[in-house]
Amino acid sequence: MAGSYPVKITFGEMREQGHRGIIVYCRDFACSHNVTMSADRWPDHVRLSDVEPSFTCSACGKKGGEIRSDPVTYVRPARYRP
């Protein structure tokens, strides 16, 4: 279905994996504007796909975003054992 968002993991699951920040990309691939932000502003039970439609691109004005984890903010989880 055009315009729909696939169901993604929760912010809590993302943080459990060691990711502390997100990158929000404009849904318009021709624009490709993005912004980084902390994932701490959302509670653990909220899915990334639940908040994607609420973003509006500050460059082109298109509604909706694509959220990815920010690798720069990755912290290895304490329970990780190589």
MODELLER restraints for C-alpha pairs under 7 A, 6 or more apart:
rsr = mdl.restraints
at = mdl.atoms
rsr.add(forms.Gaussian(group=physical.xy_distance, feature=features.Distance(at['CA:5:A'], at['CA:49:A']), mean=6.15, stdev=0.5))
rsr.add(forms.Gaussian(group=physical.xy_distance, feature=features.Distance(at['CA:6:A'], at['CA:49:A']), mean=6.64, stdev=0.5))
rsr.add(forms.Gaussian(group=physical.xy_distance, feature=features.Distance(at['CA:7:A'], at['CA:49:A']), mean=5.54, stdev=0.5))
rsr.add(forms.Gaussian(group=physical.xy_distance, feature=features.Distance(at['CA:8:A'], at['CA:47:A']), mean=6.04, stdev=0.5))
rsr.add(forms.Gaussian(group=physical.xy_distance, feature=features.Distance(at['CA:8:A'], at['CA:48:A']), mean=5.73, stdev=0.5))
rsr.add(forms.Gaussian(group=physical.xy_distance, feature=features.Distance(at['CA:8:A'], at['CA:49:A']), mean=5.36, stdev=0.5))
rsr.add(forms.Gaussian(group=physical.xy_distance, feature=features.Distance(at['CA:9:A'], at['CA:47:A']), mean=5.51, stdev=0.5))
rsr.add(forms.Gaussian(group=physical.xy_distance, feature=features.Distance(at['CA:9:A'], at['CA:48:A']), mean=6.23, stdev=0.5))
rsr.add(forms.Gaussian(group=physical.xy_distance, feature=features.Distance(at['CA:10:A'], at['CA:44:A']), mean=6.34, stdev=0.5))
rsr.add(forms.Gaussian(group=physical.xy_distance, feature=features.Distance(at['CA:10:A'], at['CA:45:A']), mean=5.79, stdev=0.5))
rsr.add(forms.Gaussian(group=physical.xy_distance, feature=features.Distance(at['CA:10:A'], at['CA:46:A']), mean=5.29, stdev=0.5))
rsr.add(forms.Gaussian(group=physical.xy_distance, feature=features.Distance(at['CA:10:A'], at['CA:47:A']), mean=3.88, stdev=0.5))
rsr.add(forms.Gaussian(group=physical.xy_distance, feature=features.Distance(at['CA:10:A'], at['CA:48:A']), mean=5.81, stdev=0.5))
rsr.add(forms.Gaussian(group=physical.xy_distance, feature=features.Distance(at['CA:11:A'], at['CA:39:A']), mean=6.96, stdev=0.5))
rsr.add(forms.Gaussian(group=physical.xy_distance, feature=features.Distance(at['CA:11:A'], at['CA:42:A']), mean=6.91, stdev=0.5))
rsr.add(forms.Gaussian(group=physical.xy_distance, feature=features.Distance(at['CA:11:A'], at['CA:43:A']), mean=6.83, stdev=0.5))
rsr.add(forms.Gaussian(group=physical.xy_distance, feature=features.Distance(at['CA:11:A'], at['CA:44:A']), mean=5.03, stdev=0.5))
rsr.add(forms.Gaussian(group=physical.xy_distance, feature=features.Distance(at['CA:11:A'], at['CA:45:A']), mean=6.68, stdev=0.5))
rsr.add(forms.Gaussian(group=physical.xy_distance, feature=features.Distance(at['CA:11:A'], at['CA:46:A']), mean=5.97, stdev=0.5))
rsr.add(forms.Gaussian(group=physical.xy_distance, feature=features.Distance(at['CA:11:A'], at['CA:47:A']), mean=5.99, stdev=0.5))
rsr.add(forms.Gaussian(group=physical.xy_distance, feature=features.Distance(at['CA:11:A'], at['CA:48:A']), mean=6.37, stdev=0.5))
rsr.add(forms.Gaussian(group=physical.xy_distance, feature=features.Distance(at['CA:12:A'], at['CA:44:A']), mean=3.76, stdev=0.5))
rsr.add(forms.Gaussian(group=physical.xy_distance, feature=features.Distance(at['CA:12:A'], at['CA:45:A']), mean=6.25, stdev=0.5))
rsr.add(forms.Gaussian(group=physical.xy_distance, feature=features.Distance(at['CA:16:A'], at['CA:77:A']), mean=6.91, stdev=0.5))
rsr.add(forms.Gaussian(group=physical.xy_distance, feature=features.Distance(at['CA:17:A'], at['CA:77:A']), mean=6.35, stdev=0.5))
rsr.add(forms.Gaussian(group=physical.xy_distance, feature=features.Distance(at['CA:18:A'], at['CA:74:A']), mean=5.43, stdev=0.5))
rsr.add(forms.Gaussian(group=physical.xy_distance, feature=features.Distance(at['CA:18:A'], at['CA:75:A']), mean=4.81, stdev=0.5))
rsr.add(forms.Gaussian(group=physical.xy_distance, feature=features.Distance(at['CA:18:A'], at['CA:76:A']), mean=5.36, stdev=0.5))
rsr.add(forms.Gaussian(group=physical.xy_distance, feature=features.Distance(at['CA:18:A'], at['CA:77:A']), mean=5.17, stdev=0.5))
rsr.add(forms.Gaussian(group=physical.xy_distance, feature=features.Distance(at['CA:19:A'], at['CA:69:A']), mean=6.34, stdev=0.5))
rsr.add(forms.Gaussian(group=physical.xy_distance, feature=features.Distance(at['CA:19:A'], at['CA:70:A']), mean=6.96, stdev=0.5))
rsr.add(forms.Gaussian(group=physical.xy_distance, feature=features.Distance(at['CA:19:A'], at['CA:73:A']), mean=6.15, stdev=0.5))
rsr.add(forms.Gaussian(group=physical.xy_distance, feature=features.Distance(at['CA:19:A'], at['CA:74:A']), mean=4.56, stdev=0.5))
rsr.add(forms.Gaussian(group=physical.xy_distance, feature=features.Distance(at['CA:19:A'], at['CA:75:A']), mean=6.33, stdev=0.5))
rsr.add(forms.Gaussian(group=physical.xy_distance, feature=features.Distance(at['CA:20:A'], at['CA:38:A']), mean=6.31, stdev=0.5))
rsr.add(forms.Gaussian(group=physical.xy_distance, feature=features.Distance(at['CA:20:A'], at['CA:39:A']), mean=5.73, stdev=0.5))
rsr.add(forms.Gaussian(group=physical.xy_distance, feature=features.Distance(at['CA:20:A'], at['CA:73:A']), mean=5.44, stdev=0.5))
rsr.add(forms.Gaussian(group=physical.xy_distance, feature=features.Distance(at['CA:20:A'], at['CA:74:A']), mean=6.11, stdev=0.5))
rsr.add(forms.Gaussian(group=physical.xy_distance, feature=features.Distance(at['CA:21:A'], at['CA:37:A']), mean=5.71, stdev=0.5))
rsr.add(forms.Gaussian(group=physical.xy_distance, feature=features.Distance(at['CA:21:A'], at['CA:38:A']), mean=4.34, stdev=0.5))
rsr.add(forms.Gaussian(group=physical.xy_distance, feature=features.Distance(at['CA:21:A'], at['CA:39:A']), mean=4.84, stdev=0.5))
rsr.add(forms.Gaussian(group=physical.xy_distance, feature=features.Distance(at['CA:21:A'], at['CA:69:A']), mean=6.07, stdev=0.5))
rsr.add(forms.Gaussian(group=physical.xy_distance, feature=features.Distance(at['CA:21:A'], at['CA:70:A']), mean=5.16, stdev=0.5))
rsr.add(forms.Gaussian(group=physical.xy_distance, feature=features.Distance(at['CA:21:A'], at['CA:73:A']), mean=5.53, stdev=0.5))
rsr.add(forms.Gaussian(group=physical.xy_distance, feature=features.Distance(at['CA:22:A'], at['CA:36:A']), mean=5.69, stdev=0.5))
rsr.add(forms.Gaussian(group=physical.xy_distance, feature=features.Distance(at['CA:22:A'], at['CA:37:A']), mean=5.54, stdev=0.5))
rsr.add(forms.Gaussian(group=physical.xy_distance, feature=features.Distance(at['CA:22:A'], at['CA:38:A']), mean=6.18, stdev=0.5))
rsr.add(forms.Gaussian(group=physical.xy_distance, feature=features.Distance(at['CA:22:A'], at['CA:39:A']), mean=5.96, stdev=0.5))
rsr.add(forms.Gaussian(group=physical.xy_distance, feature=features.Distance(at['CA:22:A'], at['CA:67:A']), mean=6.52, stdev=0.5))
rsr.add(forms.Gaussian(group=physical.xy_distance, feature=features.Distance(at['CA:22:A'], at['CA:68:A']), mean=5.63, stdev=0.5))
rsr.add(forms.Gaussian(group=physical.xy_distance, feature=features.Distance(at['CA:22:A'], at['CA:69:A']), mean=4.39, stdev=0.5))
rsr.add(forms.Gaussian(group=physical.xy_distance, feature=features.Distance(at['CA:22:A'], at['CA:70:A']), mean=4.64, stdev=0.5))
rsr.add(forms.Gaussian(group=physical.xy_distance, feature=features.Distance(at['CA:23:A'], at['CA:34:A']), mean=6.60, stdev=0.5))
rsr.add(forms.Gaussian(group=physical.xy_distance, feature=features.Distance(at['CA:23:A'], at['CA:35:A']), mean=5.63, stdev=0.5))
rsr.add(forms.Gaussian(group=physical.xy_distance, feature=features.Distance(at['CA:23:A'], at['CA:36:A']), mean=4.39, stdev=0.5))
rsr.add(forms.Gaussian(group=physical.xy_distance, feature=features.Distance(at['CA:23:A'], at['CA:37:A']), mean=6.51, stdev=0.5))
rsr.add(forms.Gaussian(group=physical.xy_distance, feature=features.Distance(at['CA:23:A'], at['CA:67:A']), mean=5.78, stdev=0.5))
rsr.add(forms.Gaussian(group=physical.xy_distance, feature=features.Distance(at['CA:23:A'], at['CA:68:A']), mean=5.29, stdev=0.5))
rsr.add(forms.Gaussian(group=physical.xy_distance, feature=features.Distance(at['CA:23:A'], at['CA:69:A']), mean=6.00, stdev=0.5))
rsr.add(forms.Gaussian(group=physical.xy_distance, feature=features.Distance(at['CA:23:A'], at['CA:70:A']), mean=5.52, stdev=0.5))
rsr.add(forms.Gaussian(group=physical.xy_distance, feature=features.Distance(at['CA:24:A'], at['CA:34:A']), mean=5.43, stdev=0.5))
rsr.add(forms.Gaussian(group=physical.xy_distance, feature=features.Distance(at['CA:24:A'], at['CA:35:A']), mean=5.41, stdev=0.5))
rsr.add(forms.Gaussian(group=physical.xy_distance, feature=features.Distance(at['CA:24:A'], at['CA:36:A']), mean=6.33, stdev=0.5))
rsr.add(forms.Gaussian(group=physical.xy_distance, feature=features.Distance(at['CA:24:A'], at['CA:65:A']), mean=5.93, stdev=0.5))
rsr.add(forms.Gaussian(group=physical.xy_distance, feature=features.Distance(at['CA:24:A'], at['CA:66:A']), mean=5.52, stdev=0.5))
rsr.add(forms.Gaussian(group=physical.xy_distance, feature=features.Distance(at['CA:24:A'], at['CA:67:A']), mean=4.59, stdev=0.5))
rsr.add(forms.Gaussian(group=physical.xy_distance, feature=features.Distance(at['CA:24:A'], at['CA:68:A']), mean=6.52, stdev=0.5))
rsr.add(forms.Gaussian(group=physical.xy_distance, feature=features.Distance(at['CA:25:A'], at['CA:32:A']), mean=6.43, stdev=0.5))
rsr.add(forms.Gaussian(group=physical.xy_distance, feature=features.Distance(at['CA:25:A'], at['CA:33:A']), mean=5.95, stdev=0.5))
rsr.add(forms.Gaussian(group=physical.xy_distance, feature=features.Distance(at['CA:25:A'], at['CA:34:A']), mean=4.31, stdev=0.5))
rsr.add(forms.Gaussian(group=physical.xy_distance, feature=features.Distance(at['CA:25:A'], at['CA:35:A']), mean=6.76, stdev=0.5))
rsr.add(forms.Gaussian(group=physical.xy_distance, feature=features.Distance(at['CA:25:A'], at['CA:65:A']), mean=5.47, stdev=0.5))
rsr.add(forms.Gaussian(group=physical.xy_distance, feature=features.Distance(at['CA:25:A'], at['CA:66:A']), mean=4.98, stdev=0.5))
rsr.add(forms.Gaussian(group=physical.xy_distance, feature=features.Distance(at['CA:25:A'], at['CA:67:A']), mean=6.36, stdev=0.5))
rsr.add(forms.Gaussian(group=physical.xy_distance, feature=features.Distance(at['CA:26:A'], at['CA:32:A']), mean=5.63, stdev=0.5))
rsr.add(forms.Gaussian(group=physical.xy_distance, feature=features.Distance(at['CA:26:A'], at['CA:33:A']), mean=5.45, stdev=0.5))
rsr.add(forms.Gaussian(group=physical.xy_distance, feature=features.Distance(at['CA:26:A'], at['CA:34:A']), mean=6.09, stdev=0.5))
rsr.add(forms.Gaussian(group=physical.xy_distance, feature=features.Distance(at['CA:26:A'], at['CA:57:A']), mean=5.76, stdev=0.5))
rsr.add(forms.Gaussian(group=physical.xy_distance, feature=features.Distance(at['CA:26:A'], at['CA:64:A']), mean=6.89, stdev=0.5))
rsr.add(forms.Gaussian(group=physical.xy_distance, feature=features.Distance(at['CA:26:A'], at['CA:65:A']), mean=4.94, stdev=0.5))
rsr.add(forms.Gaussian(group=physical.xy_distance, feature=features.Distance(at['CA:26:A'], at['CA:66:A']), mean=6.38, stdev=0.5))
rsr.add(forms.Gaussian(group=physical.xy_distance, feature=features.Distance(at['CA:27:A'], at['CA:64:A']), mean=5.85, stdev=0.5))
rsr.add(forms.Gaussian(group=physical.xy_distance, feature=features.Distance(at['CA:27:A'], at['CA:65:A']), mean=4.99, stdev=0.5))
rsr.add(forms.Gaussian(group=physical.xy_distance, feature=features.Distance(at['CA:27:A'], at['CA:66:A']), mean=6.00, stdev=0.5))
rsr.add(forms.Gaussian(group=physical.xy_distance, feature=features.Distance(at['CA:28:A'], at['CA:62:A']), mean=7.00, stdev=0.5))
rsr.add(forms.Gaussian(group=physical.xy_distance, feature=features.Distance(at['CA:31:A'], at['CA:60:A']), mean=6.88, stdev=0.5))
rsr.add(forms.Gaussian(group=physical.xy_distance, feature=features.Distance(at['CA:33:A'], at['CA:59:A']), mean=6.65, stdev=0.5))
rsr.add(forms.Gaussian(group=physical.xy_distance, feature=features.Distance(at['CA:48:A'], at['CA:67:A']), mean=6.69, stdev=0.5))
rsr.add(forms.Gaussian(group=physical.xy_distance, feature=features.Distance(at['CA:52:A'], at['CA:64:A']), mean=5.66, stdev=0.5))
rsr.add(forms.Gaussian(group=physical.xy_distance, feature=features.Distance(at['CA:52:A'], at['CA:65:A']), mean=4.92, stdev=0.5))
rsr.add(forms.Gaussian(group=physical.xy_distance, feature=features.Distance(at['CA:52:A'], at['CA:66:A']), mean=6.02, stdev=0.5))
rsr.add(forms.Gaussian(group=physical.xy_distance, feature=features.Distance(at['CA:52:A'], at['CA:67:A']), mean=6.60, stdev=0.5))
rsr.add(forms.Gaussian(group=physical.xy_distance, feature=features.Distance(at['CA:53:A'], at['CA:63:A']), mean=6.76, stdev=0.5))
rsr.add(forms.Gaussian(group=physical.xy_distance, feature=features.Distance(at['CA:53:A'], at['CA:64:A']), mean=4.15, stdev=0.5))
rsr.add(forms.Gaussian(group=physical.xy_distance, feature=features.Distance(at['CA:53:A'], at['CA:65:A']), mean=6.15, stdev=0.5))
rsr.add(forms.Gaussian(group=physical.xy_distance, feature=features.Distance(at['CA:54:A'], at['CA:64:A']), mean=5.91, stdev=0.5))
rsr.add(forms.Gaussian(group=physical.xy_distance, feature=features.Distance(at['CA:55:A'], at['CA:63:A']), mean=6.06, stdev=0.5))
rsr.add(forms.Gaussian(group=physical.xy_distance, feature=features.Distance(at['CA:55:A'], at['CA:64:A']), mean=4.89, stdev=0.5))
rsr.add(forms.Gaussian(group=physical.xy_distance, feature=features.Distance(at['CA:55:A'], at['CA:65:A']), mean=5.48, stdev=0.5))
rsr.add(forms.Gaussian(group=physical.xy_distance, feature=features.Distance(at['CA:56:A'], at['CA:62:A']), mean=5.72, stdev=0.5))
rsr.add(forms.Gaussian(group=physical.xy_distance, feature=features.Distance(at['CA:56:A'], at['CA:63:A']), mean=4.43, stdev=0.5))
rsr.add(forms.Gaussian(group=physical.xy_distance, feature=features.Distance(at['CA:56:A'], at['CA:64:A']), mean=5.69, stdev=0.5))
rsr.add(forms.Gaussian(group=physical.xy_distance, feature=features.Distance(at['CA:57:A'], at['CA:63:A']), mean=6.46, stdev=0.5))
